Amino acid sequence: MDIKWKKYSHSIMTKAIVFILMVTCFTGIVKNFADVEIESDGEFGTVFEEDYYHSEAYIRESEKIVVGLTRLIGEFKNEEHILNGGTINEEELRAEEDNLYSDFQVHSRDYNPNASEDENYKKFKEVYADKLSAARNKLIRNELKEFHVILQNLAKVEGPLYYASDGENVYSNTSMKENQQFKSYPSYMIFEEYKREVYPEEVNENEYLPWMDEILDGLDPSSNAVVYVAFPEEFLNQKIQEWKQDKAIAEKGLSRLLAFLTAFILTFGYLAVVIGRKSFTDREVHLQSIDKLYIDLNLLLCIGLMTLWVGLMDGVNFQNIDKIVIPITLLIAAPGFVLVLSMVRHLKNRTFFKHTLIFTVIYQIIKFIKNVYDSGSVGVKTVLIVIGYPLLVAATFFIFPVTIGFAAWFAFKRVKAFTAIQEGVEKIKDGDIQHNILVGGKGEFARLASNINSITDGLNKAVESELKSERLKTELITNVSHDIRTPLTSIITYVDLLKTEEDPLKAKEYIEVLDQKSQRLKVLTDDLFEAAKASSGSIPVQLERIDIVSLVTQGLGELNDKIEDSDLDFKLNAPKDKVFVTADGKLLWRSIENVLSNIFKYALKGSRVYIDIEDIGHEIQLTFKNISAYELNISADELMERFKRGDESRTSQGSGLGLSIARSLIDNQKGKFIIQVDGDLFKSIILMPKHRNGHE
């Protein structure tokens, strides 16, 4: 027992030592950043710069001079130009005017809501003349202030020589005026006529040099604007020496930073692996007292510590920051990493999300509601929820938004279930007995939905039986014969035979034939009734805007199985844009369907069927072309007659009414139906009035 305790104590001691090293390394990283910032007044990027001419420091030294000179000659010109309003930003001035005009509309009695905008604006200019002038003067003062700030900054420049001129205004700290004079110095920058010339050549390789290109936009070549800057050797030597010192500090700081960073990663990685375990072979995670703190509260404390560190560092004098950064960082980093390692233990224990206060509260709420919901009647549940929810809100007031959110979610789920049942009952009431009400979960609403669905099952069976009967009627109508005289003649003939027949067996056969022909005649009579109804115009017509391309395309899609079975190759030629006609959508498709039915019955198997949709002015022409399987030795007018078929042998099952019905329906819609025969080529043409907005 003593040996095990010693091993365990040694493990705790090791972790404590590593923890101290980790906090120390982290503090060293922060201290190192502070040292580089204070000592070199720069960044670690200096380490990777080859020399002063490739450095950011050289470009910034030049930029602060060139930018100021460019603004002086390109924007400000001179003080008189500023006072005359030459530098006023029109957008800013317009914004000031808009603000004053809004004030005029709201507060001024001179604003007339019945007057025009121009009249009110003219009045505004008169009434607010002083305020507009004051706003303009304010902008001028701001520009003038900025102008003098730039002059003061340039006056403080020591070492570099500069000359800037736009042909009229000159700003310089030297008597030199020619670019050749500036080029005699060991380093210079020449900007003129949108050109940039720098020396020495190494500067052209400086990655920060493009910053200077924006300066050229401020020069107006038409005014002979130029900017010359030269750096004397003494000034350069001083700056080069400063740059080398900064580079040395940055290199030293980077080395220390990498060392501290490596040590920090190793120590933190070690603790992340062994924390919560007594040994490397121990698979169980042992939580500590600090781990009882909820993860979300832990995160808030970490954020608070970081905010405290930033606040304390921000309040320290910059020159003394290196003296205070270590104690402040140590005092805050130590408890901070204790909290971080606590979260690591929960990650390893797979309790990171489960150990949050929000999760715990929500879980308890859900558990409570579930227990209430799964027990007792609806009345008991309602009473318990009404009593329990206020108590829950009072107990969890510190996360009141979460409680309200969960209650809203629960109520939404219940209301959604009730709404689904209500909408489902409405649909079933309106005739959609195939509708199935889906309500997930358990409870009263789920059981109610299940009971309603059971009722619809019985209705479905009854409706399916009725629909089957209707389908049989429809199939009967589609198989109407074109020859009404054949069954009638057969009936007369067999009646005459039956009158003289004495053999009972033959008489029975005649009766059977008569029965068959009479039934056939009845079917044909019904089809004739439909044709008569269509031709009489008693079918109601509702004219509307119809996209005929979509109508045909969708219809062919619905008939896809029938097209495939027909062994016919359909070719549709239609405009890419939508084409609209004025028609009754149902009657128009019924007419087209009759034409297609005629094609299915009489077209030559294996041939092509062409469907063309054309815009011919005030009408849209829909043409169906197919090759007839039978010899067309009759005229188009005869084919249009009722009971006429191209199959003179009467072997097909057509009724001869399809095209006649189609023509009557098209006539009722104020269209035209035409048939053309050219040898074995059969054409059915439908002409419909084009809608006023015929295309989209």
TORMIFI-790871 format. One record per residue (C-alpha): x, y, z; residue in one letter. Coordinates in pm, whole numbers, padded with zeros to 5 digits, always signed. Layout:
residues N
XYZA
...
***
This chain:
residues 696
+00000+00000+00000M
+00284+00239+00084D
+00457+00167-00249I
+00138+00239-00446K
+00083+00562-00251W
+00439+00675-00321K
+00393+00609-00694K
+00066+00801-00696Y
+00217+01089-00497S
+00506+01102-00736H
+00257+01125-01028S
+00080+01421-00867I
+00413+01592-00802M
+00517+01538-01165T
+00194+01687-01293K
+00231+01985-01060A
+00587+02051-01179I
+00484+02021-01545V
+00188+02252-01478F
+00420+02516-01331I
+00653+02480-01632L
+00358+02518-01871M
+00235+02837-01702V
+00591+02970-01697T
+00636+02897-02069C
+00305+03066-02150F
+00412+03370-01949T
+00744+03366-02136G
+00559+03377-02470I
+00357+03679-02361V
+00663+03851-02210K
+00863+03787-02528N
+00597+03955-02743F
+00600+04254-02511A
+00979+04279-02522D
+00991+04277-02902V
+00718+04539-02921E
+00894+04768-02675I
+01258+04718-02775E
+01228+04705-03154S
+00901+04893-03198D
+00832+04648-03474G
+00727+04296-03559E
+00890+03956-03605F
+00870+04009-03981G
+01199+04199-03963T
+01373+03862-03920V
+01286+03763-04275F
+01393+04093-04441E
+01726+04084-04631E
+01832+04443-04574D
+01696+04789-04498Y
+01593+04854-04861Y
+01381+04536-04858H
+01220+04626-04527S
+00879+04758-04432E
+01055+05030-04228A
+01206+05185-04542Y
+00867+05199-04720I
+00690+05344-04416R
+00963+05610-04378E
+00911+05710-04740S
+00534+05673-04735E
+00467+05921-04456K
+00651+06189-04656I
+00523+06107-05005V
+00161+06064-04898V
+00160+06404-04729G
+00319+06577-05030L
+00081+06409-05272T
-00223+06522-05074R
-00090+06876-05058L
-00043+06922-05433I
-00313+06683-05549G
-00597+06756-05307E
-00542+07068-05097F
-00335+07282-05341K
-00314+07578-05102N
-00503+07748-04822E
-00693+07975-05055E
-00813+07677-05257H
-00945+07518-04939I
-01119+07835-04821L
-01290+07866-05159N
-01437+07519-05108G
-01222+07346-05367G
-01164+07045-05142T
-01517+06996-05017I
-01642+06641-05057N
-01970+06674-05245E
-02106+06354-05091E
-02042+06481-04739E
-02196+06817-04827L
-02497+06645-04978R
-02536+06433-04664A
-02536+06748-04450E
-02799+06903-04677E
-03014+06589-04656D
-02998+06595-04276N
-03097+06961-04267L
-03376+06901-04521Y
-03513+06621-04302S
-03509+06863-04009D
-03688+07120-04227F
-03962+06872-04315Q
-04023+06777-03951V
-03972+07099-03756H
-04011+07394-03991S
-04346+07567-04030R
-04241+07674-04378D
-04267+07317-04504Y
-04583+07276-04711N
-04692+06914-04755P
-04928+07017-05036N
-04650+07179-05239A
-04419+06997-05481S
-04080+06865-05379E
-03900+07129-05586D
-04100+07410-05428E
-04030+07282-05076N
-03660+07238-05152Y
-03638+07592-05288K
-03804+07720-04971K
-03565+07506-04765F
-03268+07673-04935K
-03400+08014-04834E
-03497+07933-04475V
-03190+07721-04395Y
-02939+07937-04582A
-02744+08014-04264D
-02735+07651-04152K
-02628+07535-04497L
-02352+07793-04497S
-02245+07683-04149A
-02232+07319-04258A
-02021+07414-04558R
-01786+07621-04343N
-01752+07330-04101K
-01633+07104-04381L
-01388+07372-04494I
-01252+07409-04140R
-01198+07035-04116N
-01011+07034-04447E
-00806+07334-04341L
-00718+07167-04013K
-00602+06854-04193E
-00401+07068-04433F
-00210+07233-04147H
-00155+06899-03971V
+00018+06767-04284I
+00232+07084-04304L
+00331+07043-03939Q
+00424+06679-03988N
+00636+06761-04292L
+00805+07041-04099A
+00917+06784-03842K
+01089+06571-04107V
+01463+06567-04042E
+01708+06407-04278G
+01510+06330-04596P
+01488+06606-04860L
+01168+06657-05052Y
+01019+06870-05326Y
+00659+06862-05452A
+00491+07085-05709S
+00182+07086-05926D
+00316+07365-06148G
+00170+07634-05924E
+00207+07528-05562N
+00541+07416-05420V
+00618+07237-05095Y
+00981+07170-05022S
+01248+07169-04750N
+01534+07216-04998T
+01639+07452-05271S
+01666+07164-05520M
+01398+07155-05788K
+01527+06916-06055E
+01496+06540-06035N
+01860+06500-06139Q
+01963+06682-05824Q
+01769+06432-05612F
+01914+06142-05810K
+02262+06236-05688S
+02176+06096-05342Y
+02232+05729-05246P
+01855+05665-05223S
+01564+05850-05377Y
+01206+05824-05502M
+01079+06013-05808I
+00705+06036-05889F
+00604+06221-06204E
+00366+06167-06494E
+00223+05854-06337Y
+00571+05704-06330K
+00766+05580-06033R
+01144+05564-06015E
+01322+05438-05705V
+01683+05382-05612Y
+01867+05167-05524P
+01736+04885-05745E
+01681+04658-05446E
+01382+04872-05351V
+01194+04745-05658N
+01202+04399-05499E
+01051+04527-05174N
+00718+04346-05119E
+00570+04658-04956Y
+00650+04888-05250L
+00302+04844-05410P
+00166+05050-05120W
+00325+05348-05291M
+00143+05289-05621D
-00176+05442-05481E
+00017+05767-05440I
+00042+05802-05818L
-00339+05830-05839D
-00318+06163-05656G
-00093+06319-05921L
-00241+06506-06216D
-00003+06478-06515P
-00179+06764-06691S
-00057+07000-06416S
+00304+06875-06433N
+00271+06745-06074A
+00590+06592-05937V
+00711+06454-05604V
+01082+06409-05532Y
+01227+06255-05214V
+01595+06195-05141A
+01764+06029-04844F
+02113+06160-04750P
+02383+05906-04665E
+02403+06012-04300E
+02028+05963-04255F
+02039+05625-04430L
+02328+05502-04216N
+02134+05591-03904Q
+01818+05414-04025K
+02013+05110-04143I
+02177+05083-03802Q
+01837+05111-03628E
+01694+04848-03861W
+01982+04611-03784K
+01926+04660-03412Q
+01555+04591-03449D
+01633+04282-03659K
+01871+04153-03393A
+01608+04205-03123I
+01344+04035-03339A
+01573+03740-03412E
+01653+03701-03046K
+01286+03739-02955G
+01180+03486-03221L
+01432+03233-03090S
+01303+03278-02737R
+00945+03265-02861L
+01001+02937-03046L
+01171+02790-02742A
+00891+02892-02508F
+00627+02784-02760L
+00786+02441-02805T
+00812+02393-02430A
+00452+02508-02383F
+00321+02267-02647I
+00514+01977-02493L
+00404+02051-02137T
+00042+02116-02230F
+00039+01804-02450G
+00179+01595-02167Y
-00081+01723-01923L
-00361+01673-02176A
-00257+01306-02206V
-00205+01221-01838V
-00457+01454-01675I
-00736+01260-01504G
-00542+00933-01514R
-00326+00783-01240K
-00095+00615-01492S
-00049+00572-01864F
-00222+00232-01847T
-00519+00368-01653D
-00820+00390-01886R
-01055+00547-01635E
-01080+00928-01611V
-01080+01051-01251H
-01258+01381-01207L
-01167+01628-00932Q
-01355+01881-00724S
-01295+02161-00976I
-01461+01944-01241D
-01796+01984-01066K
-01808+02333-01215L
-02034+02336-01520Y
-01856+02366-01854I
-02048+02676-01968D
-01970+02852-01640L
-01609+02739-01683N
-01598+02904-02025L
-01746+03224-01884L
-01477+03232-01614L
-01204+03179-01877C
-01342+03467-02084I
-01360+03678-01769G
-00994+03606-01685L
-00885+03701-02039M
-01089+04020-02018T
-00933+04098-01679L
-00582+04045-01821W
-00652+04277-02115V
-00797+04541-01884G
-00503+04528-01646L
-00248+04542-01927M
-00433+04826-02093D
-00414+05030-01772G
-00038+04989-01739V
+00198+05254-01875N
+00353+05129-02199F
+00704+05195-02078Q
+00649+04986-01763N
+00465+04701-01931I
+00769+04472-01933D
+00791+04495-01552K
+00429+04415-01483I
+00348+04162-01759V
+00502+03862-01576I
+00320+03890-01239P
-00014+03975-01400I
+00014+03692-01654T
+00119+03440-01389L
-00166+03533-01157L
-00426+03500-01433I
-00276+03216-01641A
-00251+02974-01347A
-00625+02962-01262P
-00706+02993-01631G
-00517+02674-01720F
-00668+02496-01421V
-01008+02565-01581L
-00884+02464-01927V
-00746+02132-01797L
-01079+02072-01624S
-01250+02099-01963M
-00987+01861-02108V
-01079+01602-01843R
-01445+01631-01938H
-01355+01590-02306L
-01167+01271-02226K
-01456+01155-02007N
-01702+01234-02291R
-01906+01458-02062T
-01814+01794-02215F
-02166+01876-02338F
-02357+01673-02081K
-02190+01863-01795H
-02315+02204-01907T
-02572+02388-01699L
-02792+02445-02003I
-02795+02075-02090F
-02871+01979-01731T
-03163+02220-01701V
-03309+02122-02037I
-03270+01753-01958Y
-03450+01792-01627Q
-03727+01993-01790I
-03772+01732-02063I
-03770+01452-01806K
-04030+01633-01596F
-04258+01704-01891I
-04225+01348-02021K
-04322+01205-01683N
-04622+01437-01669V
-04721+01361-02025Y
-04694+00982-01994D
-04908+00960-01682S
-05274+01034-01616G
-05553+01163-01835S
-05554+01479-02042V
-05708+01671-01755G
-05441+01553-01510V
-05165+01640-01757K
-05309+01985-01814T
-05337+02056-01441V
-04984+01934-01372L
-04838+02143-01653I
-05029+02455-01546V
-04906+02411-01188I
-04559+02281-01262G
-04448+02526-01531Y
-04463+02843-01313P
-04273+02656-01043L
-04013+02552-01297L
-03978+02909-01423V
-03933+03036-01068A
-03671+02769-00995A
-03476+02844-01312T
-03515+03222-01334F
-03142+03261-01408F
-03195+03083-01742I
-03544+03218-01798F
-03495+03259-02177P
-03404+02890-02203V
-03713+02789-02007T
-03938+03008-02218I
-03773+02874-02534G
-03833+02515-02434F
-04194+02587-02339A
-04247+02755-02675A
-04094+02454-02850W
-04317+02211-02658F
-04627+02418-02728A
-04531+02449-03093F
-04501+02069-03125K
-04844+02018-02970R
-05005+02291-03180V
-04836+02150-03489K
-04981+01805-03412A
-05329+01952-03358F
-05303+02156-03678T
-05197+01846-03873A
-05505+01659-03746I
-05732+01956-03820Q
-05598+02001-04174E
-05613+01626-04233G
-05978+01609-04130V
-06055+01904-04362E
-05889+01726-04655K
-06074+01402-04581I
-06400+01596-04551K
-06334+01754-04893D
-06295+01411-05050G
-05925+01333-05020D
-05979+01007-04838I
-05633+00887-04940Q
-05481+01145-04707H
-05293+00997-04413N
-05251+01209-04101I
-04894+01185-03973L
-04842+01268-03605V
-04526+01128-03452G
-04463+01020-03096G
-04716+00895-02845K
-05007+01047-02662G
-05363+01160-02727E
-05293+01338-03055F
-05107+01039-03197A
-05389+00800-03096R
-05651+01038-03238L
-05465+01059-03570A
-05437+00679-03580S
-05812+00639-03520N
-05897+00884-03799I
-05661+00703-04036N
-05841+00377-03950S
-06174+00536-04048I
-06034+00643-04384T
-05925+00284-04457D
-06291+00178-04476G
-06375+00478-04693L
-06083+00394-04922N
-06218+00045-04983K
-06560+00180-05077A
-06413+00448-05302V
-06177+00199-05468E
-06476-00016-05554S
-06653+00287-05704E
-06342+00398-05892L
-06304+00050-06035K
-06656+00072-06167S
-06583+00413-06320E
-06268+00281-06485R
-06467+00003-06644L
-06708+00261-06787K
-06419+00467-06920T
-06262+00166-07086E
-06596+00086-07242L
-06623+00439-07385I
-06272+00425-07532T
-06359+00105-07718N
-06668+00244-07899V
-06707+00103-08252S
-06727+00330-08556H
-06986+00114-08718D
-07331+00147-08561I
-07505-00017-08855R
-07328-00350-08819T
-07488-00452-08485P
-07826-00313-08598L
-07816-00514-08921T
-07715-00824-08728S
-08004-00778-08487I
-08259-00746-08771I
-08114-01047-08953T
-08114-01274-08649Y
-08464-01163-08549V
-08587-01268-08896D
-08406-01602-08862L
-08547-01654-08515L
-08902-01607-08645K
-08870-01908-08876T
-08629-02122-08672E
-08780-02429-08511E
-08462-02589-08378D
-08433-02487-08006P
-08055-02516-08004L
-08013-02283-08302K
-08275-02050-08159A
-08075-02034-07840K
-07763-01947-08043E
-07953-01672-08229Y
-08075-01530-07900I
-07720-01520-07770E
-07603-01333-08084V
-07896-01093-08054L
-07806-01031-07693D
-07444-00955-07788Q
-07539-00720-08072K
-07801-00538-07864S
-07547-00477-07591Q
-07301-00353-07854R
-07568-00123-07993L
-07634+00016-07647K
-07267+00104-07606V
-07259+00274-07945L
-07572+00467-07857T
-07407+00601-07543D
-07105+00713-07747D
-07335+00878-07996L
-07505+01060-07710F
-07170+01204-07607E
-07101+01317-07961A
-07445+01475-07982A
-07389+01652-07654K
-07056+01790-07776A
-07196+01902-08111S
-07497+02067-07947S
-07272+02293-07739G
-07438+02194-07413S
-07101+02116-07255I
-06997+02415-07037P
-06688+02599-07164V
-06456+02805-06943Q
-06212+02997-07160L
-05882+03088-06996E
-05515+03145-07069R
-05357+02807-07154I
-04990+02730-07225D
-05041+02487-07512I
-04676+02374-07516V
-04694+02269-07151S
-05037+02111-07208L
-04909+01890-07492V
-04579+01810-07318T
-04746+01710-06993Q
-05014+01513-07179G
-04756+01314-07373L
-04579+01247-07045G
-04899+01104-06900E
-04943+00887-07211L
-04581+00774-07208N
-04666+00409-07132D
-04924+00400-07409K
-04677+00562-07653I
-04415+00300-07573E
-04668+00017-07621D
-04784+00162-07956S
-04444+00110-08125D
-04464+00469-08255L
-04187+00729-08246D
-04331+01067-08141F
-04144+01386-08248K
-04250+01715-08087L
-04147+02042-08251N
-04244+02337-08031A
-04116+02692-07964P
-03872+02732-07675K
-04084+03010-07527D
-04427+02956-07378K
-04718+02988-07624V
-05057+03086-07484F
-05402+03029-07636V
-05749+03116-07519T
-05923+02785-07452A
-06081+02552-07198D
-05791+02340-07075G
-05995+02026-07010K
-06188+02036-07340L
-05875+02121-07541L
-05687+01825-07395W
-05991+01604-07451R
-05984+01700-07820S
-05609+01636-07843I
-05654+01305-07665E
-05917+01198-07923N
-05670+01277-08202V
-05395+01081-08025L
-05636+00790-07971S
-05709+00793-08344N
-05333+00780-08410I
-05281+00489-08170F
-05554+00291-08349K
-05478+00364-08715Y
-05109+00470-08740A
-04864+00232-08908L
-04665+00044-08644K
-04298+00139-08631G
-04358+00477-08804S
-04304+00829-08677R
-04569+01069-08548V
-04491+01442-08580Y
-04651+01703-08354I
-04581+02066-08454D
-04681+02378-08260I
-04656+02702-08465E
-04745+03066-08419D
-04919+03182-08739I
-05024+03529-08635G
-05355+03555-08454H
-05378+03179-08413E
-05168+02893-08281I
-05159+02589-08509Q
-05121+02241-08360L
-05053+01978-08630T
-05049+01597-08589F
-04896+01397-08879K
-04884+01018-08904N
-04870+00740-09165I
-05192+00540-09183S
-05176+00164-09144A
-05467+00136-09389Y
-05503+00264-09743E
-05677+00604-09733L
-05899+00584-10038N
-06158+00828-09902I
-06152+01206-09872S
-06081+01411-09562A
-06441+01534-09552D
-06565+01177-09547E
-06329+01088-09264L
-06470+01375-09062M
-06817+01232-09090E
-06941+01031-08794R
-06888+00654-08806F
-06641+00692-09099K
-06310+00509-09066R
-05999+00477-09276G
-06019+00104-09207D
-06273-00004-09465E
-06236-00370-09359S
-06392-00283-09022R
-06133-00491-08838T
-06021-00211-08604S
-06207-00120-08285Q
-06269+00250-08353G
-06611+00409-08322S
-06573+00674-08591G
-06679+00939-08340L
-06341+01045-08205G
-06257+01307-08469L
-06614+01428-08486S
-06624+01484-08110I
-06284+01657-08125A
-06411+01896-08396R
-06724+01978-08195S
-06523+02050-07882L
-06279+02272-08074I
-06570+02459-08236D
-06718+02521-07891N
-06389+02690-07795Q
-06399+02915-08104K
-06124+02719-08274G
-06094+02521-08598K
-06035+02152-08662F
-05911+02042-09005I
-05816+01704-09153I
-05585+01666-09453Q
-05502+01345-09642V
-05204+01312-09876D
-05169+00951-09984G
-05109+00759-09664D
-05007+01077-09478L
-05281+01179-09237F
-05288+01528-09082K
-05507+01657-08799S
-05481+02034-08756I
-05614+02231-08457I
-05624+02611-08481L
-05686+02802-08156M
-05711+03179-08097P
-05385+03314-07956K
-05405+03486-07620H
-05332+03861-07633R
-05002+03798-07455N
-04921+03504-07676G
-04561+03462-07564H
-04358+03495-07244E
***
